[in-house]
Amino acid sequence: MNDNPLDPEHLAHLAECDPRLKPLTEFFAHLQHRKRPGGFPALLGLIVEQQLSVKAADTIFGRVKDGLVEITPRSFLAHDEDALRGYGLSRPKITYARALAEAFHTGGFDTDTLQDLSIEDAAQRLVALKGIGRWTAEVYLMFSEGRLDLFPVGDVALREAVGWLDGLPERPNEAYCAERAVVWSPYRTIAAHLLWGWYGAVKRGEISREL
C-alpha cells in the first residue's frame, strides 16, 4: 500500500466550499490518502471485505493469501471449494471470486482498461462483474486508481458521519448523502477520507462528535 499525505490545496478547497467541513480539514490534515495496488488481488480483497468487519476481513484475506501463495486468477481457480471454504470464504463469495478470476483469466476483463474511462463508465464496467456492487466499484476506483471525486454513499460509516456533520437526528439515506457531497466536488474522495477519519476517531473515543 502506497499512502501519501492529503494535499493541502485539496483541504483548503474543501474548507472554503463547506464551512462545516473546515474543522475536519484542520484536525485530520495528518491523514494519509490511502492507495492500494490494483488488479485482481485488489478486487478479490474487496469481495472478501464485503459485509465483514475490518478485523474479520483481514484475517480471512490473510488465510487466502497464505493458501494461494500467489494471488493470481490461475492460482485461485486451481483451488477447489473445500480448500477455499477452509480459508474462511463463504459459498457466495467463492462464486463471486471464481467469476472474477475467470473474467481475468479469459481476458474478458482487465482493470487496465478502466484508466481511460470516466468515473461513471469505469464504475459501470466493474459493476457488470458478478459480485461487484456499486460500493465495491467505487472503493476500487478511490483506492486503487486514485480517483479524487468519488463519495460512496453506500458506505454506512460515511452516511453516519454526514449525519453528524449536519446535526441530523438519524443517519441520512443515500440520496441525501449524494446531494450533500456535490459541494465537495472535485475532491469528494478527500472529503470521504476526512469523514472516515472522524468516524473512526469518534468510535475509538479519541474525539467528540461535536466539532
Biotite code that builds the C-alpha atoms (Angstrom):
import biotite.structure as struc

atoms = struc.array([
    struc.Atom([0.000, 0.000, 0.000], chain_id="A", res_id=1, res_name="MET", atom_name="CA", element="C"),
    struc.Atom([1.438, 3.360, -1.042], chain_id="A", res_id=2, res_name="ASN", atom_name="CA", element="C"),
    struc.Atom([-0.033, 6.194, 1.040], chain_id="A", res_id=3, res_name="ASP", atom_name="CA", element="C"),
    struc.Atom([0.560, 9.911, 0.636], chain_id="A", res_id=4, res_name="ASN", atom_name="CA", element="C"),
    struc.Atom([-0.366, 12.871, 2.876], chain_id="A", res_id=5, res_name="PRO", atom_name="CA", element="C"),
    struc.Atom([-3.594, 14.656, 1.994], chain_id="A", res_id=6, res_name="LEU", atom_name="CA", element="C"),
    struc.Atom([-2.880, 17.552, -0.359], chain_id="A", res_id=7, res_name="ASP", atom_name="CA", element="C"),
    struc.Atom([-3.078, 20.933, 1.452], chain_id="A", res_id=8, res_name="PRO", atom_name="CA", element="C"),
    struc.Atom([-4.631, 22.511, -1.638], chain_id="A", res_id=9, res_name="GLU", atom_name="CA", element="C"),
    struc.Atom([-7.415, 19.915, -1.633], chain_id="A", res_id=10, res_name="HIS", atom_name="CA", element="C"),
    struc.Atom([-8.051, 20.528, 2.058], chain_id="A", res_id=11, res_name="LEU", atom_name="CA", element="C"),
    struc.Atom([-8.099, 24.298, 1.551], chain_id="A", res_id=12, res_name="ALA", atom_name="CA", element="C"),
    struc.Atom([-10.651, 23.924, -1.245], chain_id="A", res_id=13, res_name="HIS", atom_name="CA", element="C"),
    struc.Atom([-12.926, 21.803, 0.954], chain_id="A", res_id=14, res_name="LEU", atom_name="CA", element="C"),
    struc.Atom([-12.627, 24.208, 3.889], chain_id="A", res_id=15, res_name="ALA", atom_name="CA", element="C"),
    struc.Atom([-13.598, 27.114, 1.640], chain_id="A", res_id=16, res_name="GLU", atom_name="CA", element="C"),
    struc.Atom([-16.522, 25.434, -0.109], chain_id="A", res_id=17, res_name="CYS", atom_name="CA", element="C"),
    struc.Atom([-18.043, 23.977, 3.086], chain_id="A", res_id=18, res_name="ASP", atom_name="CA", element="C"),
    struc.Atom([-17.509, 25.733, 6.441], chain_id="A", res_id=19, res_name="PRO", atom_name="CA", element="C"),
    struc.Atom([-18.925, 22.713, 8.281], chain_id="A", res_id=20, res_name="ARG", atom_name="CA", element="C"),
    struc.Atom([-16.113, 20.593, 6.913], chain_id="A", res_id=21, res_name="LEU", atom_name="CA", element="C"),
    struc.Atom([-13.398, 23.101, 7.818], chain_id="A", res_id=22, res_name="LYS", atom_name="CA", element="C"),
    struc.Atom([-12.746, 21.754, 11.371], chain_id="A", res_id=23, res_name="PRO", atom_name="CA", element="C"),
    struc.Atom([-12.153, 18.301, 9.901], chain_id="A", res_id=24, res_name="LEU", atom_name="CA", element="C"),
    struc.Atom([-9.698, 19.659, 7.337], chain_id="A", res_id=25, res_name="THR", atom_name="CA", element="C"),
    struc.Atom([-7.709, 21.059, 10.249], chain_id="A", res_id=26, res_name="GLU", atom_name="CA", element="C"),
    struc.Atom([-7.996, 18.208, 12.746], chain_id="A", res_id=27, res_name="PHE", atom_name="CA", element="C"),
    struc.Atom([-7.379, 15.439, 10.222], chain_id="A", res_id=28, res_name="PHE", atom_name="CA", element="C"),
    struc.Atom([-4.860, 17.155, 7.950], chain_id="A", res_id=29, res_name="ALA", atom_name="CA", element="C"),
    struc.Atom([-2.350, 14.498, 9.010], chain_id="A", res_id=30, res_name="HIS", atom_name="CA", element="C"),
    struc.Atom([-4.336, 11.667, 7.427], chain_id="A", res_id=31, res_name="LEU", atom_name="CA", element="C"),
    struc.Atom([-2.887, 9.699, 4.539], chain_id="A", res_id=32, res_name="GLN", atom_name="CA", element="C"),
    struc.Atom([-4.527, 9.399, 1.138], chain_id="A", res_id=33, res_name="HIS", atom_name="CA", element="C"),
    struc.Atom([-4.717, 5.628, 1.031], chain_id="A", res_id=34, res_name="ARG", atom_name="CA", element="C"),
    struc.Atom([-3.556, 3.860, -2.113], chain_id="A", res_id=35, res_name="LYS", atom_name="CA", element="C"),
    struc.Atom([-3.795, 0.144, -2.859], chain_id="A", res_id=36, res_name="ARG", atom_name="CA", element="C"),
    struc.Atom([-2.331, -1.931, -5.659], chain_id="A", res_id=37, res_name="PRO", atom_name="CA", element="C"),
    struc.Atom([-4.926, -2.678, -8.306], chain_id="A", res_id=38, res_name="GLY", atom_name="CA", element="C"),
    struc.Atom([-5.919, -5.589, -10.475], chain_id="A", res_id=39, res_name="GLY", atom_name="CA", element="C"),
    struc.Atom([-7.221, -8.992, -9.456], chain_id="A", res_id=40, res_name="PHE", atom_name="CA", element="C"),
    struc.Atom([-5.724, -9.026, -5.921], chain_id="A", res_id=41, res_name="PRO", atom_name="CA", element="C"),
    struc.Atom([-7.425, -5.731, -5.031], chain_id="A", res_id=42, res_name="ALA", atom_name="CA", element="C"),
    struc.Atom([-10.841, -6.779, -6.308], chain_id="A", res_id=43, res_name="LEU", atom_name="CA", element="C"),
    struc.Atom([-10.537, -10.180, -4.643], chain_id="A", res_id=44, res_name="LEU", atom_name="CA", element="C"),
    struc.Atom([-9.720, -8.404, -1.386], chain_id="A", res_id=45, res_name="GLY", atom_name="CA", element="C"),
    struc.Atom([-12.778, -6.186, -1.727], chain_id="A", res_id=46, res_name="LEU", atom_name="CA", element="C"),
    struc.Atom([-15.025, -9.198, -2.310], chain_id="A", res_id=47, res_name="ILE", atom_name="CA", element="C"),
    struc.Atom([-13.630, -10.711, 0.890], chain_id="A", res_id=48, res_name="VAL", atom_name="CA", element="C"),
    struc.Atom([-14.291, -7.437, 2.753], chain_id="A", res_id=49, res_name="GLU", atom_name="CA", element="C"),
    struc.Atom([-17.963, -7.215, 1.802], chain_id="A", res_id=50, res_name="GLN", atom_name="CA", element="C"),
    struc.Atom([-20.244, -7.238, 4.873], chain_id="A", res_id=51, res_name="GLN", atom_name="CA", element="C"),
    struc.Atom([-17.378, -8.022, 7.253], chain_id="A", res_id=52, res_name="LEU", atom_name="CA", element="C"),
    struc.Atom([-15.583, -6.037, 9.919], chain_id="A", res_id=53, res_name="SER", atom_name="CA", element="C"),
    struc.Atom([-12.075, -4.876, 9.041], chain_id="A", res_id=54, res_name="VAL", atom_name="CA", element="C"),
    struc.Atom([-10.565, -7.329, 11.522], chain_id="A", res_id=55, res_name="LYS", atom_name="CA", element="C"),
    struc.Atom([-12.512, -10.326, 10.205], chain_id="A", res_id=56, res_name="ALA", atom_name="CA", element="C"),
    struc.Atom([-11.778, -9.408, 6.583], chain_id="A", res_id=57, res_name="ALA", atom_name="CA", element="C"),
    struc.Atom([-8.050, -9.030, 7.275], chain_id="A", res_id=58, res_name="ASP", atom_name="CA", element="C"),
    struc.Atom([-7.958, -12.420, 8.992], chain_id="A", res_id=59, res_name="THR", atom_name="CA", element="C"),
    struc.Atom([-9.728, -14.215, 6.154], chain_id="A", res_id=60, res_name="ILE", atom_name="CA", element="C"),
    struc.Atom([-7.797, -12.484, 3.387], chain_id="A", res_id=61, res_name="PHE", atom_name="CA", element="C"),
    struc.Atom([-4.574, -13.336, 5.204], chain_id="A", res_id=62, res_name="GLY", atom_name="CA", element="C"),
    struc.Atom([-5.557, -17.018, 5.092], chain_id="A", res_id=63, res_name="ARG", atom_name="CA", element="C"),
    struc.Atom([-6.463, -16.708, 1.409], chain_id="A", res_id=64, res_name="VAL", atom_name="CA", element="C"),
    struc.Atom([-3.099, -15.142, 0.597], chain_id="A", res_id=65, res_name="LYS", atom_name="CA", element="C"),
    struc.Atom([-1.221, -17.820, 2.531], chain_id="A", res_id=66, res_name="ASP", atom_name="CA", element="C"),
    struc.Atom([-3.220, -20.577, 0.864], chain_id="A", res_id=67, res_name="GLY", atom_name="CA", element="C"),
    struc.Atom([-2.905, -19.266, -2.679], chain_id="A", res_id=68, res_name="LEU", atom_name="CA", element="C"),
    struc.Atom([0.772, -18.324, -2.229], chain_id="A", res_id=69, res_name="VAL", atom_name="CA", element="C"),
    struc.Atom([0.453, -16.237, -5.394], chain_id="A", res_id=70, res_name="GLU", atom_name="CA", element="C"),
    struc.Atom([-2.713, -14.136, -5.741], chain_id="A", res_id=71, res_name="ILE", atom_name="CA", element="C"),
    struc.Atom([-3.455, -14.678, -9.406], chain_id="A", res_id=72, res_name="THR", atom_name="CA", element="C"),
    struc.Atom([-6.575, -15.794, -11.263], chain_id="A", res_id=73, res_name="PRO", atom_name="CA", element="C"),
    struc.Atom([-4.869, -19.047, -12.243], chain_id="A", res_id=74, res_name="ARG", atom_name="CA", element="C"),
    struc.Atom([-3.870, -19.822, -8.657], chain_id="A", res_id=75, res_name="SER", atom_name="CA", element="C"),
    struc.Atom([-7.371, -19.086, -7.370], chain_id="A", res_id=76, res_name="PHE", atom_name="CA", element="C"),
    struc.Atom([-9.048, -21.271, -9.991], chain_id="A", res_id=77, res_name="LEU", atom_name="CA", element="C"),
    struc.Atom([-6.706, -24.134, -9.117], chain_id="A", res_id=78, res_name="ALA", atom_name="CA", element="C"),
    struc.Atom([-8.185, -24.359, -5.597], chain_id="A", res_id=79, res_name="HIS", atom_name="CA", element="C"),
    struc.Atom([-11.398, -26.313, -5.069], chain_id="A", res_id=80, res_name="ASP", atom_name="CA", element="C"),
    struc.Atom([-14.333, -25.093, -2.992], chain_id="A", res_id=81, res_name="GLU", atom_name="CA", element="C"),
    struc.Atom([-13.391, -27.121, 0.071], chain_id="A", res_id=82, res_name="ASP", atom_name="CA", element="C"),
    struc.Atom([-9.953, -25.510, 0.179], chain_id="A", res_id=83, res_name="ALA", atom_name="CA", element="C"),
    struc.Atom([-11.388, -22.032, -0.278], chain_id="A", res_id=84, res_name="LEU", atom_name="CA", element="C"),
    struc.Atom([-14.003, -22.583, 2.402], chain_id="A", res_id=85, res_name="ARG", atom_name="CA", element="C"),
    struc.Atom([-11.186, -23.723, 4.652], chain_id="A", res_id=86, res_name="GLY", atom_name="CA", element="C"),
    struc.Atom([-9.632, -20.274, 4.261], chain_id="A", res_id=87, res_name="TYR", atom_name="CA", element="C"),
    struc.Atom([-12.872, -18.750, 5.531], chain_id="A", res_id=88, res_name="GLY", atom_name="CA", element="C"),
    struc.Atom([-14.644, -17.804, 2.297], chain_id="A", res_id=89, res_name="LEU", atom_name="CA", element="C"),
    struc.Atom([-18.406, -18.289, 2.173], chain_id="A", res_id=90, res_name="SER", atom_name="CA", element="C"),
    struc.Atom([-20.027, -20.096, -0.757], chain_id="A", res_id=91, res_name="ARG", atom_name="CA", element="C"),
    struc.Atom([-21.422, -16.857, -2.287], chain_id="A", res_id=92, res_name="PRO", atom_name="CA", element="C"),
    struc.Atom([-18.020, -15.179, -2.081], chain_id="A", res_id=93, res_name="LYS", atom_name="CA", element="C"),
    struc.Atom([-16.358, -18.211, -3.651], chain_id="A", res_id=94, res_name="ILE", atom_name="CA", element="C"),
    struc.Atom([-18.856, -17.928, -6.515], chain_id="A", res_id=95, res_name="THR", atom_name="CA", element="C"),
    struc.Atom([-18.130, -14.222, -6.963], chain_id="A", res_id=96, res_name="TYR", atom_name="CA", element="C"),
    struc.Atom([-14.372, -14.684, -6.696], chain_id="A", res_id=97, res_name="ALA", atom_name="CA", element="C"),
    struc.Atom([-14.393, -17.540, -9.215], chain_id="A", res_id=98, res_name="ARG", atom_name="CA", element="C"),
    struc.Atom([-16.368, -15.411, -11.667], chain_id="A", res_id=99, res_name="ALA", atom_name="CA", element="C"),
    struc.Atom([-13.846, -12.610, -11.176], chain_id="A", res_id=100, res_name="LEU", atom_name="CA", element="C"),
    struc.Atom([-10.894, -14.954, -11.663], chain_id="A", res_id=101, res_name="ALA", atom_name="CA", element="C"),
    struc.Atom([-12.479, -16.393, -14.825], chain_id="A", res_id=102, res_name="GLU", atom_name="CA", element="C"),
    struc.Atom([-13.041, -12.897, -16.235], chain_id="A", res_id=103, res_name="ALA", atom_name="CA", element="C"),
    struc.Atom([-9.379, -12.007, -15.711], chain_id="A", res_id=104, res_name="PHE", atom_name="CA", element="C"),
    struc.Atom([-8.076, -15.409, -16.808], chain_id="A", res_id=105, res_name="HIS", atom_name="CA", element="C"),
    struc.Atom([-10.000, -15.466, -20.094], chain_id="A", res_id=106, res_name="THR", atom_name="CA", element="C"),
    struc.Atom([-9.199, -11.852, -20.904], chain_id="A", res_id=107, res_name="GLY", atom_name="CA", element="C"),
    struc.Atom([-12.839, -10.828, -20.600], chain_id="A", res_id=108, res_name="GLY", atom_name="CA", element="C"),
    struc.Atom([-11.897, -8.128, -18.106], chain_id="A", res_id=109, res_name="PHE", atom_name="CA", element="C"),
    struc.Atom([-8.766, -6.109, -17.467], chain_id="A", res_id=110, res_name="ASP", atom_name="CA", element="C"),
    struc.Atom([-8.504, -3.275, -14.948], chain_id="A", res_id=111, res_name="THR", atom_name="CA", element="C"),
    struc.Atom([-6.002, -1.507, -17.201], chain_id="A", res_id=112, res_name="ASP", atom_name="CA", element="C"),
    struc.Atom([-8.917, -0.647, -19.483], chain_id="A", res_id=113, res_name="THR", atom_name="CA", element="C"),
    struc.Atom([-10.518, 1.436, -16.711], chain_id="A", res_id=114, res_name="LEU", atom_name="CA", element="C"),
    struc.Atom([-7.854, 4.106, -16.656], chain_id="A", res_id=115, res_name="GLN", atom_name="CA", element="C"),
    struc.Atom([-9.068, 5.956, -19.739], chain_id="A", res_id=116, res_name="ASP", atom_name="CA", element="C"),
    struc.Atom([-12.744, 5.835, -18.750], chain_id="A", res_id=117, res_name="LEU", atom_name="CA", element="C"),
    struc.Atom([-14.773, 8.400, -16.834], chain_id="A", res_id=118, res_name="SER", atom_name="CA", element="C"),
    struc.Atom([-15.618, 7.572, -13.231], chain_id="A", res_id=119, res_name="ILE", atom_name="CA", element="C"),
    struc.Atom([-19.160, 6.558, -14.142], chain_id="A", res_id=120, res_name="GLU", atom_name="CA", element="C"),
    struc.Atom([-18.141, 4.421, -17.114], chain_id="A", res_id=121, res_name="ASP", atom_name="CA", element="C"),
    struc.Atom([-15.397, 2.734, -15.096], chain_id="A", res_id=122, res_name="ALA", atom_name="CA", element="C"),
    struc.Atom([-17.821, 2.037, -12.259], chain_id="A", res_id=123, res_name="ALA", atom_name="CA", element="C"),
    struc.Atom([-20.312, 0.506, -14.694], chain_id="A", res_id=124, res_name="GLN", atom_name="CA", element="C"),
    struc.Atom([-17.628, -1.792, -16.132], chain_id="A", res_id=125, res_name="ARG", atom_name="CA", element="C"),
    struc.Atom([-16.837, -3.020, -12.635], chain_id="A", res_id=126, res_name="LEU", atom_name="CA", element="C"),
    struc.Atom([-20.459, -3.419, -11.581], chain_id="A", res_id=127, res_name="VAL", atom_name="CA", element="C"),
    struc.Atom([-21.027, -5.619, -14.628], chain_id="A", res_id=128, res_name="ALA", atom_name="CA", element="C"),
    struc.Atom([-18.828, -8.238, -12.928], chain_id="A", res_id=129, res_name="LEU", atom_name="CA", element="C"),
    struc.Atom([-20.716, -10.773, -10.811], chain_id="A", res_id=130, res_name="LYS", atom_name="CA", element="C"),
    struc.Atom([-20.492, -9.914, -7.118], chain_id="A", res_id=131, res_name="GLY", atom_name="CA", element="C"),
    struc.Atom([-19.156, -6.389, -7.663], chain_id="A", res_id=132, res_name="ILE", atom_name="CA", element="C"),
    struc.Atom([-21.655, -3.834, -6.408], chain_id="A", res_id=133, res_name="GLY", atom_name="CA", element="C"),
    struc.Atom([-21.539, -0.062, -6.543], chain_id="A", res_id=134, res_name="ARG", atom_name="CA", element="C"),
    struc.Atom([-19.717, 0.284, -3.196], chain_id="A", res_id=135, res_name="TRP", atom_name="CA", element="C"),
    struc.Atom([-17.015, -2.176, -4.233], chain_id="A", res_id=136, res_name="THR", atom_name="CA", element="C"),
    struc.Atom([-16.559, -0.467, -7.596], chain_id="A", res_id=137, res_name="ALA", atom_name="CA", element="C"),
    struc.Atom([-16.269, 2.988, -6.083], chain_id="A", res_id=138, res_name="GLU", atom_name="CA", element="C"),
    struc.Atom([-13.860, 1.904, -3.359], chain_id="A", res_id=139, res_name="VAL", atom_name="CA", element="C"),
    struc.Atom([-11.675, 0.247, -6.003], chain_id="A", res_id=140, res_name="TYR", atom_name="CA", element="C"),
    struc.Atom([-11.618, 3.425, -8.076], chain_id="A", res_id=141, res_name="LEU", atom_name="CA", element="C"),
    struc.Atom([-10.817, 5.526, -4.999], chain_id="A", res_id=142, res_name="MET", atom_name="CA", element="C"),
    struc.Atom([-8.037, 3.412, -3.557], chain_id="A", res_id=143, res_name="PHE", atom_name="CA", element="C"),
    struc.Atom([-6.533, 1.511, -6.485], chain_id="A", res_id=144, res_name="SER", atom_name="CA", element="C"),
    struc.Atom([-6.873, 4.163, -9.184], chain_id="A", res_id=145, res_name="GLU", atom_name="CA", element="C"),
    struc.Atom([-6.603, 7.271, -7.043], chain_id="A", res_id=146, res_name="GLY", atom_name="CA", element="C"),
    struc.Atom([-9.803, 8.851, -8.392], chain_id="A", res_id=147, res_name="ARG", atom_name="CA", element="C"),
    struc.Atom([-10.380, 12.063, -6.434], chain_id="A", res_id=148, res_name="LEU", atom_name="CA", element="C"),
    struc.Atom([-14.070, 12.755, -6.988], chain_id="A", res_id=149, res_name="ASP", atom_name="CA", element="C"),
    struc.Atom([-15.968, 9.807, -5.526], chain_id="A", res_id=150, res_name="LEU", atom_name="CA", element="C"),
    struc.Atom([-18.224, 9.566, -2.493], chain_id="A", res_id=151, res_name="PHE", atom_name="CA", element="C"),
    struc.Atom([-19.523, 6.015, -1.902], chain_id="A", res_id=152, res_name="PRO", atom_name="CA", element="C"),
    struc.Atom([-22.918, 6.715, -0.376], chain_id="A", res_id=153, res_name="VAL", atom_name="CA", element="C"),
    struc.Atom([-23.460, 3.017, 0.225], chain_id="A", res_id=154, res_name="GLY", atom_name="CA", element="C"),
    struc.Atom([-20.871, 3.187, 2.997], chain_id="A", res_id=155, res_name="ASP", atom_name="CA", element="C"),
    struc.Atom([-22.682, 3.192, 6.356], chain_id="A", res_id=156, res_name="VAL", atom_name="CA", element="C"),
    struc.Atom([-19.820, 4.908, 8.212], chain_id="A", res_id=157, res_name="ALA", atom_name="CA", element="C"),
    struc.Atom([-19.784, 7.794, 5.738], chain_id="A", res_id=158, res_name="LEU", atom_name="CA", element="C"),
    struc.Atom([-23.541, 8.230, 5.953], chain_id="A", res_id=159, res_name="ARG", atom_name="CA", element="C"),
    struc.Atom([-23.327, 8.237, 9.746], chain_id="A", res_id=160, res_name="GLU", atom_name="CA", element="C"),
    struc.Atom([-20.599, 10.892, 9.660], chain_id="A", res_id=161, res_name="ALA", atom_name="CA", element="C"),
    struc.Atom([-22.601, 13.044, 7.220], chain_id="A", res_id=162, res_name="VAL", atom_name="CA", element="C"),
    struc.Atom([-25.450, 12.924, 9.737], chain_id="A", res_id=163, res_name="GLY", atom_name="CA", element="C"),
    struc.Atom([-23.112, 14.135, 12.489], chain_id="A", res_id=164, res_name="TRP", atom_name="CA", element="C"),
    struc.Atom([-21.762, 16.865, 10.224], chain_id="A", res_id=165, res_name="LEU", atom_name="CA", element="C"),
    struc.Atom([-25.222, 18.233, 9.531], chain_id="A", res_id=166, res_name="ASP", atom_name="CA", element="C"),
    struc.Atom([-26.615, 17.646, 13.022], chain_id="A", res_id=167, res_name="GLY", atom_name="CA", element="C"),
    struc.Atom([-29.294, 15.252, 11.803], chain_id="A", res_id=168, res_name="LEU", atom_name="CA", element="C"),
    struc.Atom([-31.310, 13.175, 14.297], chain_id="A", res_id=169, res_name="PRO", atom_name="CA", element="C"),
    struc.Atom([-30.654, 9.945, 12.393], chain_id="A", res_id=170, res_name="GLU", atom_name="CA", element="C"),
    struc.Atom([-28.410, 8.515, 9.704], chain_id="A", res_id=171, res_name="ARG", atom_name="CA", element="C"),
    struc.Atom([-29.283, 10.067, 6.315], chain_id="A", res_id=172, res_name="PRO", atom_name="CA", element="C"),
    struc.Atom([-30.119, 7.966, 3.279], chain_id="A", res_id=173, res_name="ASN", atom_name="CA", element="C"),
    struc.Atom([-28.005, 7.558, 0.178], chain_id="A", res_id=174, res_name="GLU", atom_name="CA", element="C"),
    struc.Atom([-29.863, 10.189, -1.834], chain_id="A", res_id=175, res_name="ALA", atom_name="CA", element="C"),
    struc.Atom([-29.284, 12.812, 0.856], chain_id="A", res_id=176, res_name="TYR", atom_name="CA", element="C"),
    struc.Atom([-25.577, 12.000, 1.041], chain_id="A", res_id=177, res_name="CYS", atom_name="CA", element="C"),
    struc.Atom([-25.135, 12.051, -2.721], chain_id="A", res_id=178, res_name="ALA", atom_name="CA", element="C"),
    struc.Atom([-26.684, 15.514, -2.896], chain_id="A", res_id=179, res_name="GLU", atom_name="CA", element="C"),
    struc.Atom([-24.734, 16.688, 0.162], chain_id="A", res_id=180, res_name="ARG", atom_name="CA", element="C"),
    struc.Atom([-21.436, 15.617, -1.366], chain_id="A", res_id=181, res_name="ALA", atom_name="CA", element="C"),
    struc.Atom([-21.893, 17.635, -4.556], chain_id="A", res_id=182, res_name="VAL", atom_name="CA", element="C"),
    struc.Atom([-20.414, 20.731, -2.934], chain_id="A", res_id=183, res_name="VAL", atom_name="CA", element="C"),
    struc.Atom([-17.187, 18.825, -2.218], chain_id="A", res_id=184, res_name="TRP", atom_name="CA", element="C"),
    struc.Atom([-16.535, 18.116, -5.891], chain_id="A", res_id=185, res_name="SER", atom_name="CA", element="C"),
    struc.Atom([-13.948, 17.720, -7.398], chain_id="A", res_id=186, res_name="PRO", atom_name="CA", element="C"),
    struc.Atom([-12.434, 16.330, -4.165], chain_id="A", res_id=187, res_name="TYR", atom_name="CA", element="C"),
    struc.Atom([-15.212, 14.143, -2.815], chain_id="A", res_id=188, res_name="ARG", atom_name="CA", element="C"),
    struc.Atom([-12.701, 11.355, -2.205], chain_id="A", res_id=189, res_name="THR", atom_name="CA", element="C"),
    struc.Atom([-10.730, 13.613, 0.132], chain_id="A", res_id=190, res_name="ILE", atom_name="CA", element="C"),
    struc.Atom([-13.927, 14.571, 1.975], chain_id="A", res_id=191, res_name="ALA", atom_name="CA", element="C"),
    struc.Atom([-14.641, 10.851, 2.375], chain_id="A", res_id=192, res_name="ALA", atom_name="CA", element="C"),
    struc.Atom([-11.197, 10.330, 3.915], chain_id="A", res_id=193, res_name="HIS", atom_name="CA", element="C"),
    struc.Atom([-11.877, 13.135, 6.422], chain_id="A", res_id=194, res_name="LEU", atom_name="CA", element="C"),
    struc.Atom([-15.271, 11.721, 7.353], chain_id="A", res_id=195, res_name="LEU", atom_name="CA", element="C"),
    struc.Atom([-13.879, 8.199, 7.703], chain_id="A", res_id=196, res_name="TRP", atom_name="CA", element="C"),
    struc.Atom([-11.120, 9.582, 9.901], chain_id="A", res_id=197, res_name="GLY", atom_name="CA", element="C"),
    struc.Atom([-13.651, 11.395, 12.067], chain_id="A", res_id=198, res_name="TRP", atom_name="CA", element="C"),
    struc.Atom([-15.943, 8.378, 12.299], chain_id="A", res_id=199, res_name="TYR", atom_name="CA", element="C"),
    struc.Atom([-13.079, 6.132, 13.380], chain_id="A", res_id=200, res_name="GLY", atom_name="CA", element="C"),
    struc.Atom([-11.779, 8.617, 15.936], chain_id="A", res_id=201, res_name="ALA", atom_name="CA", element="C"),
    struc.Atom([-15.249, 9.044, 17.474], chain_id="A", res_id=202, res_name="VAL", atom_name="CA", element="C"),
    struc.Atom([-15.761, 5.292, 17.693], chain_id="A", res_id=203, res_name="LYS", atom_name="CA", element="C"),
    struc.Atom([-12.363, 4.928, 19.392], chain_id="A", res_id=204, res_name="ARG", atom_name="CA", element="C"),
    struc.Atom([-13.258, 7.660, 21.859], chain_id="A", res_id=205, res_name="GLY", atom_name="CA", element="C"),
    struc.Atom([-10.482, 9.972, 20.671], chain_id="A", res_id=206, res_name="GLU", atom_name="CA", element="C"),
    struc.Atom([-12.669, 12.916, 19.629], chain_id="A", res_id=207, res_name="ILE", atom_name="CA", element="C"),
    struc.Atom([-16.197, 14.183, 20.156], chain_id="A", res_id=208, res_name="SER", atom_name="CA", element="C"),
    struc.Atom([-18.909, 14.243, 17.526], chain_id="A", res_id=209, res_name="ARG", atom_name="CA", element="C"),
    struc.Atom([-19.241, 17.953, 18.334], chain_id="A", res_id=210, res_name="GLU", atom_name="CA", element="C"),
    struc.Atom([-16.948, 19.961, 16.057], chain_id="A", res_id=211, res_name="LEU", atom_name="CA", element="C"),
])
